[in-house]
């Protein structure tokens, strides 16, 4: 590649970041890093009516959590700033004026009421070559009238003048040759009445000034491509235009349409990377982070939505993704989102992760539930015992809370049908043995020794170990789950084991 690779993610600060948006960031980032290039975050906040307070910080926080840190951004600075379009407002009019002078754009003085009336009059009205001469603009009005309107500061927008009977085409890195009939393209607004550019003008000007070499975005932007190609042609030349790649959509689980926030709410899973609090509605939309996903797993699963390296490999570190990423392996078709598969990725990453690191991530969930962890080393040990059973970080609460406090609810209904006096006597004897060990200064014992002593007592009472293991587990845990029974006893120590046996025996008497 001749020029240094420079890619950008250019979101509008209007709300939470959909996982499709994060995947766009990821593919940009991987491509840049694979090619020793640079990844830029640019905030496209030209539509002030849709601006939401806190959204820009949310975007930056999300990228930081995912480990997708920009080389240049409003936060990090860089040689091509400012990186907020609202702070670049003055420069856009120069390019809009240039288009006017070329005859490739025009002033439009239509009021909102004029446009509403036309939409009512003409079904599916588009401001285009078909209807532009019936509107109030510098193409339909005389030069004298236009000059007078401008002199009187009559509000106007500047629209691109899309040519008639032309084919506009581009080479998409993913989709190949794509062409458009200009007769089907409307005259998009380039500069609004408040002097702010629309996305169409700003994205082209900024990509040029920031020396962007590759522009990746979702395929929903493909209909806008002919306008952008024309703007590149008119302003800078097509040889300066970045290479385009329109990424496939992330689809609903059934494959019917683009995955939306509403789908997540309906089906019970997040679609935003992190919790998003909307100050306009005071509603919080849950994110993958707060649901208990590891960032490594989230990035890994997103990479698999629309890309693979041609093998059956599914687990990738960030370094492996960077090394293996190529655009020719990005799929053209949409990728169905599967929440159960997403949880599988998380479970696999939980298994891979160091127990000390996991302890730090799990601790806030314990704090939220009011479960006190007095010994950090003990938490690390417990995590090692239960991590194989956890898909999400909150699962550690379910799978291990009994290590930190005795269960208050015991599933006696699973014990009672086969409970009898002989079993009751056995557990009383077991508690007595444990009490004598405590009296001699023993706090706990290794699981293997505890199991051997248990089996010895079982034989002495002429019972079967298999009939006693489930009741013992339920006494310790409250229900039928958890790691090995004697691993639990070793961890919680003899004193707590005795208390749980005695509490259960009271419930069963």
C-alpha positions in Angstrom: 0.0 0.0 0.0 1.4 3.4 -1.0 0.0 5.8 1.6 0.0 5.1 5.3 -3.2 3.3 6.2 -5.6 5.7 8.0 -9.1 4.6 9.0 -11.8 6.3 11.0 -14.9 5.6 13.1 -17.2 8.6 12.9 -20.3 8.1 15.1 -23.0 10.7 16.0 -23.3 11.3 19.7 -27.0 10.4 19.8 -27.1 7.5 22.2 -25.7 4.1 23.2 -23.3 2.2 20.9 -25.0 -0.7 19.2 -22.8 -3.9 18.9 -22.9 -3.3 15.1 -21.2 0.0 15.6 -18.6 -1.6 17.9 -17.9 -4.2 15.2 -17.4 -1.4 12.7 -14.8 0.0 15.1 -13.2 -3.4 15.5 -12.8 -4.0 11.8 -11.4 -0.5 11.3 -9.0 -1.1 14.2 -7.9 -4.5 13.1 -7.3 -3.4 9.5 -5.3 -0.4 10.7 -3.1 -2.3 13.1 -2.6 -5.2 10.7 -1.2 -2.7 8.2 0.8 -0.6 10.8 -1.7 2.2 10.2 -3.7 4.6 12.4 -7.2 4.5 13.7 -9.1 7.8 14.2 -12.2 8.5 16.2 -14.1 11.5 14.8 -17.3 12.7 16.4 -19.9 13.7 13.8 -22.1 16.1 15.8 -23.3 18.4 13.1 -27.0 17.5 13.8 -27.4 19.4 17.0 -31.1 18.5 17.2 -30.2 14.9 17.8 -27.2 15.6 20.2 -27.5 13.8 23.5 -25.5 14.8 26.5 -23.0 12.2 27.7 -23.1 10.2 24.4 -19.6 11.2 23.3 -18.1 10.2 26.7 -20.0 7.0 26.5 -18.5 6.2 23.1 -15.0 6.9 24.4 -15.6 4.7 27.5 -16.9 1.9 25.3 -13.8 1.9 23.1 -11.6 2.0 26.1 -13.4 -1.0 27.7 -13.0 -2.9 24.4 -9.3 -2.1 24.2 -9.9 -0.2 20.9 -8.0 2.9 21.7 -7.8 5.5 18.9 -4.5 7.0 17.8 -6.3 10.3 17.3 -9.6 11.5 18.8 -11.1 14.5 20.6 -9.6 13.0 23.8 -6.2 12.0 22.4 -5.7 14.9 20.0 -3.7 14.6 16.8 -2.3 16.5 13.8 -5.6 16.7 11.9 -7.9 18.1 14.6 -10.3 19.3 15.8 -12.0 15.8 15.9 -15.5 17.1 16.5 -17.3 18.3 13.4 -19.1 21.1 15.3 -15.6 22.6 16.0 -14.8 22.5 12.2 -18.0 24.3 11.1 -16.2 27.3 9.5 -14.3 25.2 6.9 -17.3 23.4 5.4 -19.0 26.5 3.8 -15.9 27.1 1.7 -16.4 23.7 0.0 -20.2 24.2 -0.3 -19.5 27.6 -2.0 -17.0 25.9 -4.3 -19.7 23.4 -5.4 -22.0 26.4 -6.1 -19.4 28.1 -8.2 -18.9 24.9 -10.2 -22.6 24.5 -10.8 -22.6 21.2 -8.9 -24.8 22.6 -6.1 -27.5 25.2 -5.6 -29.3 27.3 -3.1 -32.7 26.0 -2.0 -35.0 28.5 -0.2 -38.0 26.2 0.4 -39.4 26.5 3.9 -40.3 23.4 6.0 -43.9 24.2 5.2 -43.2 24.2 1.4 -41.6 20.8 1.7 -44.4 19.4 3.8 -47.0 20.6 1.3 -45.0 19.0 -1.6 -44.8 15.7 0.3 -48.6 15.7 0.8 -49.1 16.5 -2.9 -46.7 14.0 -4.3 -46.4 10.5 -2.7 -42.8 9.4 -2.0 -41.6 12.9 -2.9 -37.9 13.3 -3.5 -36.1 16.6 -4.0 -34.4 15.5 -7.2 -34.1 16.3 -10.9 -37.7 15.2 -11.4 -39.1 17.9 -9.1 -36.3 20.5 -8.5 -37.6 22.9 -11.1 -40.9 23.1 -9.3 -39.3 24.1 -6.1 -37.9 27.5 -4.8 -34.2 27.3 -5.6 -31.5 29.0 -7.6 -32.1 26.7 -10.5 -35.8 27.5 -10.8 -35.6 31.2 -9.9 -34.0 34.1 -11.9 -30.5 35.3 -10.8 -32.1 38.6 -9.8 -34.5 36.9 -7.4 -31.8 34.7 -6.0 -29.5 37.6 -5.4 -32.3 39.5 -3.7 -33.1 36.5 -1.4 -29.5 36.2 -0.5 -29.1 39.9 0.1 -32.1 39.8 2.5 -30.6 36.9 4.4 -33.5 34.6 3.5 -32.8 31.2 5.1 -31.5 28.6 2.6 -29.8 25.2 2.4 -27.3 24.1 -0.2 -28.1 21.0 -2.1 -26.0 18.9 -4.4 -27.1 19.0 -8.1 -27.1 15.3 -9.0 -26.6 15.0 -12.8 -29.0 13.3 -15.1 -28.6 10.0 -16.9 -25.2 9.1 -15.4 -23.9 6.0 -13.8 -21.9 6.5 -10.6 -19.8 3.6 -9.5 -17.3 2.5 -6.9 -15.2 -0.5 -6.2 -16.2 -1.8 -2.8 -13.5 -3.9 -1.1 -16.1 -6.4 0.1 -18.8 -6.2 -2.6 -16.8 -5.5 -5.7 -18.2 -3.2 -8.4 -21.2 -1.3 -7.3 -23.0 1.2 -9.6 -25.9 3.6 -9.3 -28.3 5.4 -11.7 -28.2 9.1 -10.9 -31.8 9.4 -12.0 -32.7 7.5 -8.8 -30.6 9.7 -6.5 -32.1 12.8 -4.8 -30.4 16.2 -4.3 -29.2 15.8 -0.7 -28.8 18.8 1.5 -25.1 19.6 2.0 -25.2 22.7 4.2 -28.1 23.4 6.5 -29.7 26.7 7.2 -27.8 27.1 10.5 -24.5 26.8 8.6 -23.8 23.3 9.8 -22.9 20.7 7.1 -24.9 17.5 6.8 -23.1 14.2 7.1 -22.8 14.0 3.3 -20.6 17.0 2.9 -18.7 16.7 6.2 -17.7 13.1 5.8 -16.1 13.8 2.4 -14.4 17.0 3.5 -13.1 15.5 6.7 -11.9 12.2 5.1 -9.9 14.3 2.7 -8.4 16.6 5.2 -7.6 13.8 7.6 -6.0 11.8 4.8 -8.3 8.8 5.3 -7.2 5.9 3.0 -10.0 3.4 3.8 -13.6 4.1 4.8 -15.5 1.2 6.5 -19.1 1.6 7.4 -22.3 -0.5 7.6 -24.1 -1.5 4.4 -27.1 0.7 5.4 -24.9 3.6 4.1 -24.6 2.2 0.6 -27.5 4.2 -0.8 -25.6 7.4 0.2 -22.5 6.3 -1.7 -23.4 7.9 -5.0 -23.7 11.3 -3.4 -20.3 10.9 -1.7 -18.6 9.6 -4.9 -19.9 12.7 -6.7 -18.6 15.0 -4.0 -15.2 13.4 -4.2 -15.2 13.8 -7.9 -16.3 17.5 -7.8 -14.1 18.6 -4.8 -10.9 16.5 -4.8 -10.8 14.1 -7.7 -11.7 10.4 -7.6 -8.1 9.4 -7.4 -8.0 10.9 -3.9 -11.1 9.0 -2.7 -10.5 6.4 0.0 -11.2 2.7 -0.7 -14.7 1.8 0.5 -15.9 -1.2 2.4 -19.6 -1.6 3.3 -19.8 -4.1 6.1 -22.6 -6.7 6.4 -25.4 -6.1 8.8 -25.8 -7.9 12.1 -29.2 -9.6 11.9 -31.9 -10.7 14.3 -31.5 -14.2 15.6 -34.0 -15.4 13.0 -32.2 -13.7 10.2 -35.1 -11.4 9.3 -33.8 -7.9 9.4 -31.2 -5.8 11.2 -30.8 -6.4 14.9 -32.2 -3.5 16.9 -32.4 -2.4 20.5 -36.0 -3.3 20.5 -35.1 -6.9 19.5 -32.8 -7.1 22.5 -35.5 -5.9 24.9 -38.0 -8.3 23.4 -35.7 -11.4 23.5 -33.9 -10.5 26.8 -30.3 -9.8 25.7 -28.2 -6.6 25.4 -27.4 -5.0 22.1 -25.4 -2.1 23.5 -21.7 -2.6 24.5 -22.2 -0.9 27.9 -25.1 0.4 30.0 -26.6 3.5 28.4 -28.5 6.0 30.5 -30.6 8.2 28.3 -31.0 11.7 29.9 -34.0 12.5 27.8 -36.0 9.5 29.0 -34.2 8.6 32.3 -34.1 5.0 31.1 -31.1 2.8 31.3 -30.5 0.2 28.5 -28.3 -2.7 29.8 -25.0 -3.4 28.1 -22.8 -6.5 27.6 -20.3 -5.2 30.2 -22.9 -4.9 33.0 -24.5 -8.2 32.0 -21.2 -9.8 32.8 -19.2 -10.1 29.6 -15.5 -9.9 29.5 -14.2 -7.3 26.9 -11.9 -10.0 25.4 -15.0 -12.2 24.8 -17.1 -9.3 23.5 -14.4 -8.4 20.9 -13.9 -12.1 20.0 -17.6 -12.7 19.4 -17.9 -9.5 17.3 -15.0 -10.5 15.1 -16.8 -13.8 14.3 -19.9 -11.9 13.2 -19.1 -11.6 9.5 -15.5 -12.7 9.4 -13.3 -15.8 9.8 -9.8 -16.7 8.8 -11.0 -19.7 6.7 -10.5 -22.3 9.5 -12.6 -23.7 12.3 -10.8 -21.6 14.9 -13.1 -19.4 17.0 -11.1 -18.2 20.0 -8.8 -15.3 19.3 -6.8 -12.8 21.4 -6.6 -9.3 20.1 -3.1 -9.9 18.9 -4.2 -13.0 16.9 -7.1 -11.0 15.4 -4.7 -8.2 14.3 -2.3 -10.7 12.8 -5.0 -12.7 10.9 -7.4 -10.0 9.8 -8.0 -9.3 6.2 -10.9 -7.7 4.4 -11.2 -10.5 1.8 -12.4 -12.8 4.6 -15.3 -10.4 5.5 -18.6 -11.9 4.4 -21.0 -10.1 2.0 -24.1 -11.5 3.7 -25.5 -10.5 7.1 -24.5 -12.4 10.3 -27.2 -13.7 12.6 -26.7 -12.8 16.2 -26.9 -15.8 18.6 -26.9 -14.8 22.3 -26.3 -18.4 23.4 -23.2 -18.5 21.3 -22.1 -15.1 22.7 -22.4 -16.6 26.2 -20.3 -19.6 25.1 -17.5 -17.2 24.0 -17.7 -15.6 27.4 -17.6 -18.9 29.3 -14.5 -19.9 27.3 -12.8 -16.7 28.1 -13.7 -17.0 31.8 -12.0 -20.5 31.7 -8.9 -19.0 30.1 -8.6 -16.0 32.4 -6.2 -15.8 35.3 -8.1 -16.3 38.6 -6.5 -13.2 40.2 -7.7 -11.1 37.3 -11.2 -12.6 37.4 -11.4 -11.9 41.2 -11.0 -8.2 40.5 -13.8 -8.3 37.9 -16.1 -10.4 40.0 -15.7 -8.4 43.2 -18.1 -5.5 42.2 -20.8 -8.1 41.6 -20.3 -9.5 45.2 -20.4 -5.9 46.5 -23.6 -5.2 44.7 -25.2 -8.3 46.3 -23.9 -7.3 49.8 -21.7 -10.4 50.0 -18.6 -9.6 52.1 -15.2 -11.0 51.0 -12.8 -10.7 53.9 -9.9 -12.5 52.3 -9.0 -11.7 48.7 -6.9 -14.9 48.5 -10.0 -16.9 49.5 -12.0 -15.3 46.7 -9.3 -16.3 44.2 -9.4 -19.9 45.4 -13.2 -20.0 45.1 -13.1 -18.6 41.6 -10.8 -21.5 40.6 -13.3 -24.0 42.0 -16.4 -22.6 40.2 -15.2 -20.9 37.0 -15.9 -23.9 34.8 -19.6 -23.5 35.6 -19.9 -19.7 34.8 -21.0 -18.2 31.5 -21.4 -14.6 32.8 -19.7 -12.8 35.7 -22.9 -12.7 37.8 -22.9 -16.5 37.6 -20.1 -16.4 40.2 -22.6 -15.1 42.7 -25.0 -18.0 42.0 -22.2 -20.6 41.9 -20.2 -19.4 44.9 -22.2 -17.3 47.3 -22.5 -20.3 49.7 -18.7 -20.2 50.1 -19.1 -16.8 51.8 -22.4 -17.1 53.7 -24.5 -20.1 54.7 -27.6 -20.6 52.5 -30.8 -19.6 54.3 -33.0 -21.7 51.9 -32.4 -25.4 51.8 -34.0 -27.6 49.2 -35.3 -30.1 51.8 -37.9 -31.3 49.3 -35.1 -33.1 47.4 -33.9 -34.8 50.6 -37.1 -35.6 52.5 -38.6 -38.5 50.4 -35.6 -40.8 51.2 -34.7 -39.3 54.6 -34.7 -41.6 57.7 -33.3 -41.8 61.2 -30.2 -43.7 60.1 -29.2 -40.9 57.8 -30.0 -38.3 60.5 -27.7 -40.3 62.9 -25.0 -40.4 60.3 -24.8 -36.6 59.9 -25.0 -36.1 63.7 -22.0 -38.4 64.0 -20.2 -36.6 61.1 -20.7 -33.2 62.9 -19.4 -34.7 66.1 -16.2 -35.9 64.4 -15.7 -32.5 62.9 -16.2 -30.9 66.3 -13.5 -33.1 67.9 -11.1 -32.1 65.1 -11.8 -28.4 65.8 -11.2 -29.0 69.5 -7.8 -30.4 68.7 -6.9 -27.3 66.6 -7.8 -28.5 63.1 -9.6 -25.8 61.1 -10.0 -27.7 57.9 -8.4 -30.6 56.0 -7.6 -31.5 52.4 -10.6 -32.7 50.3 -9.0 -36.2 49.8 -8.7 -36.7 53.6 -12.2 -35.4 54.2 -13.6 -37.8 51.6 -11.7 -40.8 53.0 -13.0 -40.1 56.6 -16.5 -39.6 55.2 -16.4 -43.0 53.5 -15.0 -44.7 56.6 -18.0 -43.3 58.6 -20.4 -44.4 55.9 -19.1 -48.0 56.1 -19.3 -47.9 59.9 -23.0 -46.9 59.7 -23.7 -49.6 57.1 -25.0 -47.0 54.5 -24.2 -46.3 50.9 -22.1 -43.2 50.1 -24.2 -42.4 47.0 -27.3 -42.0 49.2 -25.6 -39.5 51.4 -23.7 -37.3 48.9 -26.8 -35.4 47.6 -28.1 -34.6 51.1 -24.7 -33.4 52.1 -24.4 -31.2 49.0 -27.8 -29.6 49.6 -26.9 -29.0 53.3 -23.7 -27.1 52.3 -25.0 -25.3 49.2 -28.8 -25.2 49.6 -29.4 -26.9 46.3 -28.1 -29.5 43.8 -25.1 -27.7 42.2 -21.6 -26.8 42.9 -18.1 -28.4 42.6 -17.0 -31.5 44.6 -18.6 -31.8 48.0 -15.3 -32.2 49.8 -13.7 -29.3 48.0 -16.5 -27.2 49.4 -16.0 -28.6 52.9 -12.2 -27.9 52.6 -12.9 -24.3 51.5 -15.6 -23.3 54.0 -13.8 -25.1 56.9 -15.2 -27.5 59.5 -16.9 -24.9 61.7 -19.1 -23.7 58.9 -19.8 -27.2 57.8 -21.0 -28.2 61.2 -23.4 -25.2 61.4 -24.9 -26.0 58.0 -25.4 -29.7 58.9 -27.1 -28.8 62.2 -29.3 -26.1 60.5 -30.5 -28.7 57.9 -31.1 -31.4 60.5 -33.4 -29.0 62.3 -35.4 -28.4 59.1 -35.6 -32.2 58.4 -36.6 -33.2 61.9 
